Amino acid sequence: MISNIFGKSFKYQRYFWVDMEKKHKVIMYRTSTCRYCHMAEEFFKEHKIKYKSVDVGKDRQAAMEMVEKSGQMGVPVIEIDHKVIIVGYDVSALKKHLKISK
């Protein structure tokens, strides 16, 4: 592990520099009236997590995609790095999969 002059951590791996401060790809399927969706948004803002918000109340295709991925019609459904699906607002699951310690 090596730190550069900007304080970012890097690891030298087979002739390439790999940024160790990986950003997660987060998609939240939501509706405008869902209070748990609003709570999840506040969580993302508090922890400076960038995410894509998809309003399934306005986008039928996105709603079908959400149901296909989660098997659920309830929101929020949060997808992390195309691997993890979290149904509902689960702070401990979000912290675990986003690697947030506090």
ROMI-737304 format. One record per residue: residue number from 1; residue in one letter; z, y, x of N, C-alpha, C, O in turn. Coordinates in Angstrom, 1 decimal. Example, Ala and Ser with C-alpha at 12.3 -4.5 7.8 and 13.67 -1.06 7.14 Angstrom:
// ROMI-737304
<n = 1, res = A, nc3 = 7.8, nc2 = -5.7, nc1 = 13.2, cac3 = 7.8, cac2 = -4.5, cac1 = 12.3, cc3 = 7.8, cc2 = -3.3, cc1 = 13.2, oc3 = 8.5, oc2 = -3.3, oc1 = 14.2>
<n = 2, res = S, nc3 = 7.1, nc2 = -2.2, nc1 = 12.8, cac3 = 7.1, cac2 = -1.1, cac1 = 13.7, cc3 = 7.9, cc2 = 0.0, cc1 = 12.9, oc3 = 8.0, oc2 = 1.1, oc1 = 13.4>
// end
This chain:
// ROMI-737304
<n = 1, res = M, nc3 = 0.0, nc2 = -1.2, nc1 = 0.9, cac3 = 0.0, cac2 = 0.0, cac1 = 0.0, cc3 = 0.0, cc2 = 1.2, cc1 = 0.9, oc3 = 0.8, oc2 = 1.3, oc1 = 1.8>
<n = 2, res = I, nc3 = -0.9, nc2 = 2.2, nc1 = 0.6, cac3 = -1.0, cac2 = 3.4, cac1 = 1.4, cc3 = -1.0, cc2 = 4.6, cc1 = 0.5, oc3 = -1.6, oc2 = 4.5, oc1 = -0.6>
<n = 3, res = S, nc3 = -0.3, nc2 = 5.6, nc1 = 0.9, cac3 = -0.3, cac2 = 6.9, cac1 = 0.1, cc3 = -1.2, cc2 = 7.9, cc1 = 0.8, oc3 = -1.2, oc2 = 8.0, oc1 = 2.1>
<n = 4, res = N, nc3 = -2.0, nc2 = 8.6, nc1 = 0.1, cac3 = -2.9, cac2 = 9.6, cac1 = 0.7, cc3 = -2.2, cc2 = 10.9, cc1 = 0.6, oc3 = -1.0, oc2 = 11.0, oc1 = 0.2>
<n = 5, res = I, nc3 = -2.9, nc2 = 12.0, nc1 = 1.1, cac3 = -2.2, cac2 = 13.3, cac1 = 1.1, cc3 = -1.9, cc2 = 13.9, cc1 = -0.3, oc3 = -1.1, oc2 = 14.8, oc1 = -0.4>
<n = 6, res = F, nc3 = -2.5, nc2 = 13.3, nc1 = -1.3, cac3 = -2.2, cac2 = 13.8, cac1 = -2.7, cc3 = -1.0, cc2 = 13.0, cc1 = -3.3, oc3 = -0.6, oc2 = 13.3, oc1 = -4.5>
<n = 7, res = G, nc3 = -0.5, nc2 = 12.0, nc1 = -2.6, cac3 = 0.6, cac2 = 11.2, cac1 = -3.1, cc3 = 0.2, cc2 = 10.1, cc1 = -4.0, oc3 = 1.1, oc2 = 9.4, oc1 = -4.5>
<n = 8, res = K, nc3 = -1.1, nc2 = 9.8, nc1 = -4.1, cac3 = -1.5, cac2 = 8.7, cac1 = -4.9, cc3 = -1.4, cc2 = 7.4, cc1 = -4.1, oc3 = -1.7, oc2 = 7.4, oc1 = -2.9>
<n = 9, res = S, nc3 = -1.1, nc2 = 6.3, nc1 = -4.7, cac3 = -1.0, cac2 = 5.0, cac1 = -4.0, cc3 = -2.3, cc2 = 4.3, cc1 = -4.1, oc3 = -3.0, oc2 = 4.2, oc1 = -5.2>
<n = 10, res = F, nc3 = -2.7, nc2 = 3.7, nc1 = -3.0, cac3 = -3.9, cac2 = 2.9, cac1 = -2.9, cc3 = -3.6, cc2 = 1.7, cc1 = -2.1, oc3 = -2.7, oc2 = 1.6, oc1 = -1.3>
<n = 11, res = K, nc3 = -4.4, nc2 = 0.7, nc1 = -2.3, cac3 = -4.3, cac2 = -0.6, cac1 = -1.6, cc3 = -5.7, cc2 = -0.9, cc1 = -1.1, oc3 = -6.7, oc2 = -0.8, oc1 = -1.8>
<n = 12, res = Y, nc3 = -5.7, nc2 = -1.3, nc1 = 0.2, cac3 = -7.0, cac2 = -1.6, cac1 = 0.8, cc3 = -7.3, cc2 = -3.1, cc1 = 0.5, oc3 = -6.5, oc2 = -4.0, oc1 = 0.8>
<n = 13, res = Q, nc3 = -8.4, nc2 = -3.4, nc1 = -0.1, cac3 = -8.7, cac2 = -4.7, cac1 = -0.6, cc3 = -10.2, cc2 = -5.0, cc1 = -0.2, oc3 = -11.1, oc2 = -4.5, oc1 = -0.8>
<n = 14, res = R, nc3 = -10.4, nc2 = -5.9, nc1 = 0.8, cac3 = -11.8, cac2 = -6.3, cac1 = 1.1, cc3 = -12.7, cc2 = -5.1, cc1 = 1.2, oc3 = -13.8, oc2 = -5.1, oc1 = 0.6>
<n = 15, res = Y, nc3 = -12.4, nc2 = -4.2, nc1 = 2.1, cac3 = -13.3, cac2 = -3.0, cac1 = 2.4, cc3 = -13.4, cc2 = -2.0, cc1 = 1.2, oc3 = -14.3, oc2 = -1.1, oc1 = 1.3>
<n = 16, res = F, nc3 = -12.6, nc2 = -2.1, nc1 = 0.2, cac3 = -12.6, cac2 = -1.1, cac1 = -0.9, cc3 = -11.2, cc2 = -0.5, cc1 = -1.0, oc3 = -10.2, oc2 = -1.2, oc1 = -0.9>
<n = 17, res = W, nc3 = -11.2, nc2 = 0.7, nc1 = -1.4, cac3 = -9.9, cac2 = 1.4, cac1 = -1.8, cc3 = -9.8, cc2 = 1.2, cc1 = -3.3, oc3 = -10.7, oc2 = 1.6, oc1 = -4.1>
<n = 18, res = V, nc3 = -8.7, nc2 = 0.7, nc1 = -3.7, cac3 = -8.4, cac2 = 0.4, cac1 = -5.2, cc3 = -7.3, cc2 = 1.3, cc1 = -5.6, oc3 = -6.2, oc2 = 1.3, oc1 = -5.0>
<n = 19, res = D, nc3 = -7.5, nc2 = 2.2, nc1 = -6.6, cac3 = -6.5, cac2 = 3.1, cac1 = -7.1, cc3 = -5.4, cc2 = 2.2, cc1 = -7.8, oc3 = -5.7, oc2 = 1.5, oc1 = -8.8>
<n = 20, res = M, nc3 = -4.2, nc2 = 2.3, nc1 = -7.4, cac3 = -3.1, cac2 = 1.5, cac1 = -7.9, cc3 = -2.5, cc2 = 2.1, cc1 = -9.2, oc3 = -1.8, oc2 = 1.5, oc1 = -9.9>
<n = 21, res = E, nc3 = -2.8, nc2 = 3.4, nc1 = -9.4, cac3 = -2.3, cac2 = 4.1, cac1 = -10.6, cc3 = -3.3, cc2 = 3.9, cc1 = -11.8, oc3 = -3.9, oc2 = 4.8, oc1 = -12.2>
<n = 22, res = K, nc3 = -3.5, nc2 = 2.6, nc1 = -12.2, cac3 = -4.5, cac2 = 2.2, cac1 = -13.2, cc3 = -4.2, cc2 = 2.9, cc1 = -14.5, oc3 = -3.1, oc2 = 2.9, oc1 = -15.0>
<n = 23, res = K, nc3 = -5.3, nc2 = 3.4, nc1 = -15.1, cac3 = -5.2, cac2 = 4.0, cac1 = -16.4, cc3 = -5.5, cc2 = 2.9, cc1 = -17.4, oc3 = -6.5, oc2 = 2.1, oc1 = -17.2>
<n = 24, res = H, nc3 = -4.8, nc2 = 2.8, nc1 = -18.5, cac3 = -5.0, cac2 = 1.8, cac1 = -19.5, cc3 = -6.0, cc2 = 2.3, cc1 = -20.5, oc3 = -6.0, oc2 = 3.5, oc1 = -20.8>
<n = 25, res = K, nc3 = -6.8, nc2 = 1.4, nc1 = -21.0, cac3 = -7.7, cac2 = 1.8, cac1 = -22.2, cc3 = -7.0, cc2 = 1.4, cc1 = -23.4, oc3 = -6.7, oc2 = 0.3, oc1 = -23.7>
<n = 26, res = V, nc3 = -6.6, nc2 = 2.5, nc1 = -24.2, cac3 = -5.8, cac2 = 2.3, cac1 = -25.4, cc3 = -6.6, cc2 = 2.7, cc1 = -26.6, oc3 = -7.2, oc2 = 3.9, oc1 = -26.6>
<n = 27, res = I, nc3 = -6.7, nc2 = 1.9, nc1 = -27.6, cac3 = -7.4, cac2 = 2.3, cac1 = -28.9, cc3 = -6.3, cc2 = 2.1, cc1 = -30.0, oc3 = -5.7, oc2 = 1.0, oc1 = -30.1>
<n = 28, res = M, nc3 = -6.1, nc2 = 3.1, nc1 = -30.8, cac3 = -5.2, cac2 = 2.9, cac1 = -32.0, cc3 = -6.0, cc2 = 3.0, cc1 = -33.3, oc3 = -6.6, oc2 = 4.1, oc1 = -33.5>
<n = 29, res = Y, nc3 = -5.9, nc2 = 2.0, nc1 = -34.1, cac3 = -6.5, cac2 = 2.0, cac1 = -35.4, cc3 = -5.4, cc2 = 2.5, cc1 = -36.3, oc3 = -4.3, oc2 = 2.0, oc1 = -36.3>
<n = 30, res = R, nc3 = -5.8, nc2 = 3.5, nc1 = -37.1, cac3 = -4.7, cac2 = 4.2, cac1 = -37.9, cc3 = -5.3, cc2 = 4.7, cc1 = -39.2, oc3 = -6.5, oc2 = 4.6, oc1 = -39.5>
<n = 31, res = T, nc3 = -4.4, nc2 = 5.3, nc1 = -40.0, cac3 = -4.8, cac2 = 6.1, cac1 = -41.2, cc3 = -4.1, cc2 = 7.4, cc1 = -41.1, oc3 = -3.1, oc2 = 7.5, oc1 = -40.4>
<n = 32, res = S, nc3 = -4.6, nc2 = 8.4, nc1 = -41.8, cac3 = -4.0, cac2 = 9.7, cac1 = -41.7, cc3 = -2.6, cc2 = 9.8, cc1 = -42.4, oc3 = -1.8, oc2 = 10.7, oc1 = -42.0>
<n = 33, res = T, nc3 = -2.3, nc2 = 8.9, nc1 = -43.3, cac3 = -1.0, cac2 = 9.0, cac1 = -44.0, cc3 = 0.0, cc2 = 8.0, cc1 = -43.4, oc3 = 1.2, oc2 = 8.0, oc1 = -44.0>
<n = 34, res = C, nc3 = -0.3, nc2 = 7.3, nc1 = -42.4, cac3 = 0.7, cac2 = 6.3, cac1 = -41.9, cc3 = 1.7, cc2 = 7.0, cc1 = -41.0, oc3 = 1.4, oc2 = 7.5, oc1 = -39.9>
<n = 35, res = R, nc3 = 3.0, nc2 = 6.9, nc1 = -41.3, cac3 = 4.0, cac2 = 7.5, cac1 = -40.5, cc3 = 4.2, cc2 = 6.8, cc1 = -39.2, oc3 = 4.6, oc2 = 7.5, oc1 = -38.2>
<n = 36, res = Y, nc3 = 4.1, nc2 = 5.5, nc1 = -39.2, cac3 = 4.2, cac2 = 4.8, cac1 = -37.9, cc3 = 3.1, cc2 = 5.1, cc1 = -37.0, oc3 = 3.3, oc2 = 5.1, oc1 = -35.7>
<n = 37, res = C, nc3 = 1.9, nc2 = 5.4, nc1 = -37.5, cac3 = 0.8, cac2 = 5.9, cac1 = -36.7, cc3 = 1.2, cc2 = 7.2, cc1 = -36.0, oc3 = 0.9, oc2 = 7.4, oc1 = -34.8>
<n = 38, res = H, nc3 = 1.8, nc2 = 8.1, nc1 = -36.8, cac3 = 2.2, cac2 = 9.4, cac1 = -36.2, cc3 = 3.3, cc2 = 9.2, cc1 = -35.1, oc3 = 3.3, oc2 = 9.9, oc1 = -34.1>
<n = 39, res = M, nc3 = 4.2, nc2 = 8.2, nc1 = -35.4, cac3 = 5.2, cac2 = 7.9, cac1 = -34.4, cc3 = 4.6, cc2 = 7.4, cc1 = -33.1, oc3 = 5.0, oc2 = 7.7, oc1 = -32.0>
<n = 40, res = A, nc3 = 3.6, nc2 = 6.5, nc1 = -33.2, cac3 = 2.9, cac2 = 6.0, cac1 = -32.1, cc3 = 2.1, cc2 = 7.1, cc1 = -31.3, oc3 = 2.2, oc2 = 7.1, oc1 = -30.1>
<n = 41, res = E, nc3 = 1.5, nc2 = 8.0, nc1 = -32.0, cac3 = 0.9, cac2 = 9.2, cac1 = -31.4, cc3 = 1.9, cc2 = 10.0, cc1 = -30.6, oc3 = 1.6, oc2 = 10.4, oc1 = -29.5>
<n = 42, res = E, nc3 = 3.1, nc2 = 10.2, nc1 = -31.1, cac3 = 4.1, cac2 = 11.0, cac1 = -30.4, cc3 = 4.5, cc2 = 10.2, cc1 = -29.2, oc3 = 4.8, oc2 = 10.8, oc1 = -28.1>
<n = 43, res = F, nc3 = 4.6, nc2 = 8.9, nc1 = -29.3, cac3 = 5.0, cac2 = 8.0, cac1 = -28.1, cc3 = 3.9, cc2 = 8.2, cc1 = -27.0, oc3 = 4.3, oc2 = 8.4, oc1 = -25.8>
<n = 44, res = F, nc3 = 2.6, nc2 = 8.2, nc1 = -27.4, cac3 = 1.6, cac2 = 8.4, cac1 = -26.4, cc3 = 1.6, cc2 = 9.8, cc1 = -25.8, oc3 = 1.4, oc2 = 9.9, oc1 = -24.6>
<n = 45, res = K, nc3 = 1.9, nc2 = 10.8, nc1 = -26.6, cac3 = 2.0, cac2 = 12.1, cac1 = -26.0, cc3 = 3.1, cc2 = 12.3, cc1 = -25.1, oc3 = 3.0, oc2 = 12.8, oc1 = -24.0>
<n = 46, res = E, nc3 = 4.3, nc2 = 11.7, nc1 = -25.5, cac3 = 5.5, cac2 = 11.8, cac1 = -24.7, cc3 = 5.3, cc2 = 11.1, cc1 = -23.3, oc3 = 5.8, oc2 = 11.6, oc1 = -22.3>
<n = 47, res = H, nc3 = 4.6, nc2 = 10.0, nc1 = -23.3, cac3 = 4.3, cac2 = 9.3, cac1 = -22.0, cc3 = 3.0, cc2 = 9.6, cc1 = -21.4, oc3 = 2.6, oc2 = 8.9, oc1 = -20.4>
<n = 48, res = K, nc3 = 2.3, nc2 = 10.6, nc1 = -21.9, cac3 = 1.0, cac2 = 11.1, cac1 = -21.3, cc3 = 0.0, cc2 = 10.0, cc1 = -21.2, oc3 = -0.6, oc2 = 9.8, oc1 = -20.2>
<n = 49, res = I, nc3 = -0.1, nc2 = 9.2, nc1 = -22.3, cac3 = -1.0, cac2 = 8.1, cac1 = -22.4, cc3 = -2.3, cc2 = 8.6, cc1 = -23.2, oc3 = -2.1, oc2 = 9.0, oc1 = -24.3>
<n = 50, res = K, nc3 = -3.4, nc2 = 8.5, nc1 = -22.5, cac3 = -4.6, cac2 = 8.8, cac1 = -23.2, cc3 = -5.0, cc2 = 7.7, cc1 = -24.1, oc3 = -4.9, oc2 = 6.5, oc1 = -23.7>
<n = 51, res = Y, nc3 = -5.5, nc2 = 8.0, nc1 = -25.3, cac3 = -5.9, cac2 = 6.9, cac1 = -26.2, cc3 = -7.0, cc2 = 7.4, cc1 = -27.1, oc3 = -7.2, oc2 = 8.6, oc1 = -27.3>
<n = 52, res = K, nc3 = -7.7, nc2 = 6.4, nc1 = -27.7, cac3 = -8.7, cac2 = 6.7, cac1 = -28.7, cc3 = -8.1, cc2 = 6.4, cc1 = -30.1, oc3 = -7.6, oc2 = 5.4, oc1 = -30.3>
<n = 53, res = S, nc3 = -8.2, nc2 = 7.4, nc1 = -31.0, cac3 = -7.7, cac2 = 7.3, cac1 = -32.3, cc3 = -8.9, cc2 = 7.0, cc1 = -33.3, oc3 = -9.9, oc2 = 7.7, oc1 = -33.3>
<n = 54, res = V, nc3 = -8.8, nc2 = 5.9, nc1 = -34.0, cac3 = -9.8, cac2 = 5.5, cac1 = -35.0, cc3 = -9.2, cc2 = 5.4, cc1 = -36.4, oc3 = -8.3, oc2 = 4.6, oc1 = -36.6>
<n = 55, res = D, nc3 = -9.7, nc2 = 6.3, nc1 = -37.3, cac3 = -9.1, cac2 = 6.4, cac1 = -38.6, cc3 = -9.9, cc2 = 5.4, cc1 = -39.5, oc3 = -11.0, oc2 = 5.6, oc1 = -39.9>
<n = 56, res = V, nc3 = -9.2, nc2 = 4.2, nc1 = -39.8, cac3 = -9.8, cac2 = 3.2, cac1 = -40.5, cc3 = -9.9, cc2 = 3.5, cc1 = -42.0, oc3 = -10.6, oc2 = 2.8, oc1 = -42.8>
<n = 57, res = G, nc3 = -9.2, nc2 = 4.6, nc1 = -42.4, cac3 = -9.3, cac2 = 5.0, cac1 = -43.8, cc3 = -10.6, cc2 = 5.7, cc1 = -44.1, oc3 = -11.1, oc2 = 5.8, oc1 = -45.2>
<n = 58, res = K, nc3 = -11.3, nc2 = 6.2, nc1 = -43.0, cac3 = -12.5, cac2 = 6.9, cac1 = -43.1, cc3 = -13.7, cc2 = 6.1, cc1 = -42.6, oc3 = -14.9, oc2 = 6.5, oc1 = -42.8>
<n = 59, res = D, nc3 = -13.5, nc2 = 5.1, nc1 = -41.8, cac3 = -14.5, cac2 = 4.3, cac1 = -41.2, cc3 = -14.4, cc2 = 2.8, cc1 = -41.5, oc3 = -13.6, oc2 = 2.1, oc1 = -40.9>
<n = 60, res = R, nc3 = -15.2, nc2 = 2.4, nc1 = -42.5, cac3 = -15.1, cac2 = 1.0, cac1 = -43.0, cc3 = -15.5, cc2 = 0.0, cc1 = -41.9, oc3 = -14.9, oc2 = -1.1, oc1 = -41.9>
<n = 61, res = Q, nc3 = -16.5, nc2 = 0.3, nc1 = -41.1, cac3 = -16.8, cac2 = -0.6, cac1 = -40.0, cc3 = -15.7, cc2 = -0.8, cc1 = -39.0, oc3 = -15.4, oc2 = -1.9, oc1 = -38.6>
<n = 62, res = A, nc3 = -15.0, nc2 = 0.3, nc1 = -38.7, cac3 = -13.8, cac2 = 0.2, cac1 = -37.8, cc3 = -12.7, cc2 = -0.6, cc1 = -38.5, oc3 = -12.0, oc2 = -1.4, oc1 = -37.8>
<n = 63, res = A, nc3 = -12.5, nc2 = -0.5, nc1 = -39.8, cac3 = -11.5, cac2 = -1.2, cac1 = -40.5, cc3 = -11.8, cc2 = -2.7, cc1 = -40.4, oc3 = -10.9, oc2 = -3.5, oc1 = -40.2>
<n = 64, res = M, nc3 = -13.1, nc2 = -3.1, nc1 = -40.6, cac3 = -13.5, cac2 = -4.5, cac1 = -40.5, cc3 = -13.2, cc2 = -5.0, cc1 = -39.0, oc3 = -12.8, oc2 = -6.2, oc1 = -38.8>
<n = 65, res = E, nc3 = -13.5, nc2 = -4.2, nc1 = -38.0, cac3 = -13.3, cac2 = -4.5, cac1 = -36.6, cc3 = -11.8, cc2 = -4.8, cc1 = -36.4, oc3 = -11.5, oc2 = -5.7, oc1 = -35.7>
<n = 66, res = M, nc3 = -11.0, nc2 = -3.9, nc1 = -36.9, cac3 = -9.6, cac2 = -4.0, cac1 = -36.8, cc3 = -9.0, cc2 = -5.3, cc1 = -37.3, oc3 = -8.2, oc2 = -6.0, oc1 = -36.7>
<n = 67, res = V, nc3 = -9.5, nc2 = -5.6, nc1 = -38.5, cac3 = -9.0, cac2 = -6.9, cac1 = -39.2, cc3 = -9.5, cc2 = -8.1, cc1 = -38.4, oc3 = -8.8, oc2 = -9.1, oc1 = -38.3>
<n = 68, res = E, nc3 = -10.7, nc2 = -8.0, nc1 = -37.9, cac3 = -11.2, cac2 = -9.1, cac1 = -37.1, cc3 = -10.4, cc2 = -9.3, cc1 = -35.8, oc3 = -10.1, oc2 = -10.5, oc1 = -35.4>
<n = 69, res = K, nc3 = -10.0, nc2 = -8.2, nc1 = -35.2, cac3 = -9.2, cac2 = -8.3, cac1 = -33.9, cc3 = -7.7, cc2 = -8.7, cc1 = -34.2, oc3 = -7.2, oc2 = -9.5, oc1 = -33.4>
<n = 70, res = S, nc3 = -7.1, nc2 = -8.2, nc1 = -35.3, cac3 = -5.7, cac2 = -8.4, cac1 = -35.5, cc3 = -5.3, cc2 = -9.4, cc1 = -36.6, oc3 = -4.2, oc2 = -9.9, oc1 = -36.6>
<n = 71, res = G, nc3 = -6.3, nc2 = -9.7, nc1 = -37.5, cac3 = -6.0, cac2 = -10.5, cac1 = -38.6, cc3 = -5.1, cc2 = -9.8, cc1 = -39.6, oc3 = -4.5, oc2 = -10.5, oc1 = -40.5>
<n = 72, res = Q, nc3 = -5.0, nc2 = -8.5, nc1 = -39.5, cac3 = -4.1, cac2 = -7.7, cac1 = -40.4, cc3 = -4.8, cc2 = -6.6, cc1 = -41.0, oc3 = -5.8, oc2 = -6.1, oc1 = -40.4>
<n = 73, res = M, nc3 = -4.4, nc2 = -6.1, nc1 = -42.1, cac3 = -4.9, cac2 = -4.9, cac1 = -42.7, cc3 = -4.0, cc2 = -3.7, cc1 = -42.5, oc3 = -4.4, oc2 = -2.6, oc1 = -42.8>
<n = 74, res = G, nc3 = -2.8, nc2 = -4.0, nc1 = -42.1, cac3 = -1.8, cac2 = -2.9, cac1 = -41.9, cc3 = -2.0, cc2 = -2.1, cc1 = -40.6, oc3 = -2.6, oc2 = -2.6, oc1 = -39.7>
<n = 75, res = V, nc3 = -1.6, nc2 = -0.9, nc1 = -40.6, cac3 = -1.7, cac2 = 0.0, cac1 = -39.4, cc3 = -0.4, cc2 = 0.4, cc1 = -39.0, oc3 = 0.6, oc2 = 0.4, oc1 = -39.8>
<n = 76, res = P, nc3 = -0.2, nc2 = 0.8, nc1 = -37.8, cac3 = -1.2, cac2 = 0.9, cac1 = -36.7, cc3 = -1.5, cc2 = -0.5, cc1 = -36.1, oc3 = -0.6, oc2 = -1.3, oc1 = -36.0>
<n = 77, res = V, nc3 = -2.7, nc2 = -0.6, nc1 = -35.6, cac3 = -3.0, cac2 = -1.7, cac1 = -34.7, cc3 = -3.4, cc2 = -1.0, cc1 = -33.4, oc3 = -4.3, oc2 = -0.2, oc1 = -33.3>
<n = 78, res = I, nc3 = -2.8, nc2 = -1.4, nc1 = -32.3, cac3 = -3.0, cac2 = -0.8, cac1 = -31.0, cc3 = -3.6, cc2 = -1.9, cc1 = -30.1, oc3 = -3.0, oc2 = -2.9, oc1 = -29.9>
<n = 79, res = E, nc3 = -4.7, nc2 = -1.5, nc1 = -29.5, cac3 = -5.4, cac2 = -2.4, cac1 = -28.5, cc3 = -5.2, cc2 = -1.8, cc1 = -27.1, oc3 = -5.5, oc2 = -0.7, oc1 = -26.9>
<n = 80, res = I, nc3 = -4.8, nc2 = -2.7, nc1 = -26.2, cac3 = -4.6, cac2 = -2.2, cac1 = -24.8, cc3 = -5.5, cc2 = -3.0, cc1 = -23.9, oc3 = -5.4, oc2 = -4.3, oc1 = -23.8>
<n = 81, res = D, nc3 = -6.3, nc2 = -2.4, nc1 = -23.2, cac3 = -7.2, cac2 = -3.0, cac1 = -22.2, cc3 = -8.0, cc2 = -4.1, cc1 = -22.7, oc3 = -8.3, oc2 = -5.1, oc1 = -21.9>
<n = 82, res = H, nc3 = -8.4, nc2 = -4.1, nc1 = -23.9, cac3 = -9.3, cac2 = -5.1, cac1 = -24.6, cc3 = -8.6, cc2 = -6.5, cc1 = -24.5, oc3 = -9.3, oc2 = -7.5, oc1 = -24.7>
<n = 83, res = K, nc3 = -7.3, nc2 = -6.6, nc1 = -24.2, cac3 = -6.6, cac2 = -7.9, cac1 = -24.1, cc3 = -5.5, cc2 = -8.0, cc1 = -25.1, oc3 = -5.3, oc2 = -9.1, oc1 = -25.7>
<n = 84, res = V, nc3 = -4.7, nc2 = -7.0, nc1 = -25.2, cac3 = -3.5, cac2 = -7.0, cac1 = -26.0, cc3 = -3.6, cc2 = -6.3, cc1 = -27.3, oc3 = -4.2, oc2 = -5.2, oc1 = -27.4>
<n = 85, res = I, nc3 = -3.2, nc2 = -7.0, nc1 = -28.4, cac3 = -3.2, cac2 = -6.4, cac1 = -29.7, cc3 = -1.8, cc2 = -6.3, cc1 = -30.2, oc3 = -1.1, oc2 = -7.3, oc1 = -30.3>
<n = 86, res = I, nc3 = -1.3, nc2 = -5.1, nc1 = -30.5, cac3 = 0.0, cac2 = -4.8, cac1 = -31.0, cc3 = -0.1, cc2 = -4.4, cc1 = -32.5, oc3 = -0.8, oc2 = -3.3, oc1 = -32.7>
<n = 87, res = V, nc3 = 0.5, nc2 = -5.1, nc1 = -33.4, cac3 = 0.4, cac2 = -4.7, cac1 = -34.8, cc3 = 1.7, cc2 = -4.0, cc1 = -35.2, oc3 = 2.8, oc2 = -4.6, oc1 = -35.0>
<n = 88, res = G, nc3 = 1.6, nc2 = -2.8, nc1 = -35.7, cac3 = 2.8, cac2 = -2.0, cac1 = -36.0, cc3 = 3.2, cc2 = -1.2, cc1 = -34.8, oc3 = 2.6, oc2 = -1.2, oc1 = -33.7>
<n = 89, res = Y, nc3 = 4.3, nc2 = -0.4, nc1 = -35.0, cac3 = 4.8, cac2 = 0.5, cac1 = -34.0, cc3 = 5.9, cc2 = -0.2, cc1 = -33.3, oc3 = 7.1, oc2 = -0.2, oc1 = -33.8>
<n = 90, res = D, nc3 = 5.7, nc2 = -0.9, nc1 = -32.2, cac3 = 6.6, cac2 = -1.7, cac1 = -31.5, cc3 = 6.8, cc2 = -1.1, cc1 = -30.1, oc3 = 6.0, oc2 = -1.3, oc1 = -29.2>
<n = 91, res = V, nc3 = 7.9, nc2 = -0.3, nc1 = -29.9, cac3 = 8.1, cac2 = 0.5, cac1 = -28.7, cc3 = 8.3, cc2 = -0.4, cc1 = -27.5, oc3 = 7.7, oc2 = -0.2, oc1 = -26.4>
<n = 92, res = S, nc3 = 9.0, nc2 = -1.5, nc1 = -27.7, cac3 = 9.2, cac2 = -2.4, cac1 = -26.5, cc3 = 7.9, cc2 = -3.1, cc1 = -26.1, oc3 = 7.7, oc2 = -3.2, oc1 = -24.9>
<n = 93, res = A, nc3 = 7.1, nc2 = -3.5, nc1 = -27.0, cac3 = 5.8, cac2 = -4.1, cac1 = -26.6, cc3 = 4.9, cc2 = -3.0, cc1 = -26.0, oc3 = 4.2, oc2 = -3.3, oc1 = -25.0>
<n = 94, res = L, nc3 = 4.9, nc2 = -1.8, nc1 = -26.5, cac3 = 4.1, cac2 = -0.7, cac1 = -25.9, cc3 = 4.5, cc2 = -0.5, cc1 = -24.4, oc3 = 3.7, oc2 = -0.4, oc1 = -23.5>
<n = 95, res = K, nc3 = 5.8, nc2 = -0.4, nc1 = -24.2, cac3 = 6.4, cac2 = -0.1, cac1 = -22.9, cc3 = 6.0, cc2 = -1.3, cc1 = -21.9, oc3 = 5.7, oc2 = -1.1, oc1 = -20.8>
<n = 96, res = K, nc3 = 6.1, nc2 = -2.5, nc1 = -22.4, cac3 = 5.9, cac2 = -3.7, cac1 = -21.6, cc3 = 4.4, cc2 = -3.7, cc1 = -21.2, oc3 = 4.1, oc2 = -3.9, oc1 = -20.0>
<n = 97, res = H, nc3 = 3.5, nc2 = -3.5, nc1 = -22.1, cac3 = 2.1, cac2 = -3.7, cac1 = -21.8, cc3 = 1.5, cc2 = -2.4, cc1 = -21.1, oc3 = 0.4, oc2 = -2.5, oc1 = -20.5>
<n = 98, res = L, nc3 = 2.1, nc2 = -1.3, nc1 = -21.3, cac3 = 1.7, cac2 = -0.1, cac1 = -20.6, cc3 = 2.4, cc2 = 0.2, cc1 = -19.3, oc3 = 2.2, oc2 = 1.2, oc1 = -18.6>
<n = 99, res = K, nc3 = 3.4, nc2 = -0.8, nc1 = -19.0, cac3 = 4.2, cac2 = -0.7, cac1 = -17.8, cc3 = 4.9, cc2 = 0.6, cc1 = -17.7, oc3 = 4.9, oc2 = 1.3, oc1 = -16.7>
<n = 100, res = I, nc3 = 5.7, nc2 = 0.9, nc1 = -18.8, cac3 = 6.5, cac2 = 2.1, cac1 = -18.8, cc3 = 8.0, cc2 = 1.6, cc1 = -18.7, oc3 = 8.4, oc2 = 0.8, oc1 = -19.4>
<n = 101, res = S, nc3 = 8.7, nc2 = 2.1, nc1 = -17.7, cac3 = 10.0, cac2 = 1.6, cac1 = -17.4, cc3 = 11.1, cc2 = 2.4, cc1 = -18.1, oc3 = 12.2, oc2 = 1.8, oc1 = -18.3>
<n = 102, res = K, nc3 = 10.9, nc2 = 3.6, nc1 = -18.5, cac3 = 12.0, cac2 = 4.4, cac1 = -19.1, cc3 = 12.0, cc2 = 4.3, cc1 = -20.6, oc3 = 12.8, oc2 = 4.9, oc1 = -21.3>
// end
